[in-house]
């Protein structure tokens, strides 16, 4: 019982971590693109 819950929890945590990671990666890329676009050459 505890083992199953633990596995599920780890899976959720793993998913959450990657979702956040993707989100920040996306935001960083977006900020970089905006910076490149708006910064004077």
Beta strands, then each sheet from edge to edge (+ up, - down):
end
